[in-house]
Amino acid sequence: MWWHDWWSGSAGAWMFFAPVMMFILVAVCIAAVFLVLRAGAACGGRYRRAVDILRERYARGEIDQEEFEKHRRFLEA
């Protein structure tokens, strides 16, 4: 009888706790994917911005083609 009372009492707690933990796990996974994708986009954005600045400097005549290519290859590495 004691075993049956313990089991029925704890089952109610698990029925509440398990879905809450599942929700937290799914939320953490979604947040991790979001942060990884955001970090990847930020790195790509910085590269594109640097190349755009390099192109602008080349277009204004501040640097020659040789220097432009050297810096572009450095950014791609």
Residue frames as qw, qx, qy, qz and C-alpha x, y, z in Angstrom:
[[0.000, 0.885, 0.466, 0.000, 0.00, 0.00, 0.00],
 [0.311, -0.769, 0.099, 0.549, 2.81, 2.41, 0.78],
 [0.397, -0.100, 0.601, 0.686, 4.37, 1.81, -2.63],
 [0.185, 0.621, 0.669, 0.364, 1.11, 2.58, -4.39],
 [0.145, -0.926, -0.276, 0.212, 0.63, 5.83, -2.46],
 [0.385, -0.588, 0.310, 0.640, 4.18, 6.97, -3.24],
 [0.371, 0.132, 0.680, 0.618, 3.86, 6.15, -6.92],
 [0.113, 0.765, 0.587, 0.238, 0.57, 7.98, -7.40],
 [0.241, -0.896, -0.118, 0.355, 1.87, 11.04, -5.54],
 [0.362, -0.504, 0.430, 0.656, 5.06, 11.34, -7.56],
 [0.414, 0.372, 0.696, 0.454, 3.39, 10.62, -10.87],
 [0.090, 0.922, 0.376, -0.027, 1.52, 13.89, -10.59],
 [0.278, -0.812, 0.233, 0.458, 4.76, 15.77, -10.08],
 [0.445, -0.163, 0.674, 0.567, 6.39, 14.10, -13.08],
 [0.350, 0.646, 0.639, 0.226, 3.36, 14.86, -15.24],
 [0.017, 0.987, 0.098, -0.129, 4.06, 18.54, -14.60],
 [0.410, -0.709, 0.412, 0.398, 7.86, 18.44, -14.54],
 [0.625, 0.066, 0.645, 0.434, 8.47, 16.42, -17.74],
 [0.401, 0.764, 0.414, 0.289, 6.66, 18.81, -20.16],
 [0.147, -0.977, 0.083, 0.128, 8.33, 21.81, -18.51],
 [0.540, -0.502, 0.536, 0.412, 11.76, 20.24, -18.95],
 [0.591, 0.354, 0.607, 0.396, 10.95, 19.33, -22.56],
 [0.200, 0.945, 0.235, 0.105, 9.92, 22.93, -23.25],
 [0.322, -0.863, 0.300, 0.249, 13.16, 24.21, -21.68],
 [0.641, -0.178, 0.614, 0.425, 15.22, 21.74, -23.74],
 [0.494, 0.620, 0.505, 0.340, 13.53, 22.78, -27.00],
 [0.008, 0.998, 0.065, -0.011, 13.97, 26.48, -26.13],
 [0.476, -0.676, 0.438, 0.354, 17.69, 25.97, -25.41],
 [0.630, 0.119, 0.626, 0.444, 18.17, 24.12, -28.71],
 [0.341, 0.826, 0.378, 0.240, 16.39, 26.85, -30.68],
 [0.192, -0.964, 0.125, 0.139, 18.44, 29.54, -28.92],
 [0.600, -0.420, 0.530, 0.426, 21.68, 27.68, -29.67],
 [0.565, 0.411, 0.570, 0.432, 20.83, 27.36, -33.38],
 [0.128, 0.961, 0.226, 0.100, 19.86, 31.03, -33.52],
 [0.354, -0.857, 0.274, 0.256, 23.13, 32.13, -31.89],
 [0.637, -0.154, 0.590, 0.472, 25.25, 29.93, -34.17],
 [0.459, 0.620, 0.506, 0.385, 23.52, 31.23, -37.29],
 [0.043, -0.995, -0.092, 0.008, 23.77, 34.81, -36.05],
 [0.499, -0.664, 0.400, 0.388, 27.50, 34.44, -35.36],
 [0.612, 0.138, 0.606, 0.488, 28.03, 33.00, -38.84],
 [0.287, 0.833, 0.390, 0.267, 26.13, 35.87, -40.44],
 [0.247, -0.948, 0.080, 0.185, 28.11, 38.41, -38.43],
 [0.577, -0.398, 0.507, 0.501, 31.42, 36.98, -39.62],
 [0.494, 0.414, 0.598, 0.477, 30.26, 36.97, -43.23],
 [0.066, 0.951, 0.295, 0.066, 28.95, 40.51, -42.86],
 [0.381, -0.806, 0.240, 0.384, 32.29, 41.78, -41.62],
 [0.566, -0.074, 0.596, 0.564, 34.06, 40.22, -44.59],
 [0.341, 0.677, 0.541, 0.365, 31.63, 41.77, -47.06],
 [0.124, -0.979, -0.116, 0.110, 31.96, 45.16, -45.37],
 [0.492, -0.597, 0.392, 0.499, 35.76, 44.98, -45.52],
 [0.499, 0.190, 0.635, 0.557, 35.70, 44.09, -49.22],
 [0.173, 0.866, 0.437, 0.172, 33.23, 46.90, -49.90],
 [0.268, -0.910, 0.104, 0.300, 35.54, 49.41, -48.21],
 [0.544, -0.295, 0.558, 0.553, 38.45, 48.02, -50.20],
 [0.420, 0.513, 0.615, 0.427, 36.49, 48.42, -53.46],
 [0.005, 0.970, 0.240, -0.020, 35.57, 51.99, -52.55],
 [0.398, -0.745, 0.308, 0.438, 39.22, 52.85, -51.87],
 [0.524, 0.015, 0.648, 0.552, 40.21, 51.28, -55.20],
 [0.287, 0.739, 0.546, 0.269, 37.45, 53.19, -57.03],
 [0.121, -0.981, -0.058, 0.143, 38.59, 56.50, -55.50],
 [0.621, 0.657, -0.275, 0.327, 42.17, 55.79, -56.57],
 [0.457, -0.789, 0.360, -0.199, 43.56, 55.58, -53.03],
 [0.616, -0.347, 0.693, 0.141, 45.10, 52.17, -53.78],
 [0.365, 0.449, -0.620, -0.530, 46.26, 50.55, -57.01],
 [0.874, 0.053, -0.302, -0.377, 45.15, 47.21, -58.44],
 [0.584, 0.252, -0.715, 0.290, 48.13, 45.31, -57.01],
 [0.068, -0.180, 0.640, -0.744, 47.42, 46.53, -53.48],
 [0.699, -0.041, 0.034, -0.713, 43.69, 45.86, -53.95],
 [0.842, 0.124, -0.499, -0.166, 44.36, 42.25, -54.98],
 [0.373, 0.250, -0.741, 0.499, 46.84, 41.74, -52.13],
 [0.295, -0.129, 0.509, -0.798, 44.35, 42.94, -49.52],
 [0.787, 0.040, -0.144, -0.599, 41.46, 41.01, -51.10],
 [0.733, 0.161, -0.659, 0.047, 43.47, 37.76, -51.03],
 [0.132, 0.206, -0.707, 0.664, 44.36, 38.46, -47.39],
 [0.531, -0.071, 0.283, -0.796, 40.67, 38.90, -46.52],
 [0.839, 0.104, -0.348, -0.405, 39.69, 35.69, -48.30],
 [0.505, 0.259, -0.783, 0.254, 42.28, 33.63, -46.39]]
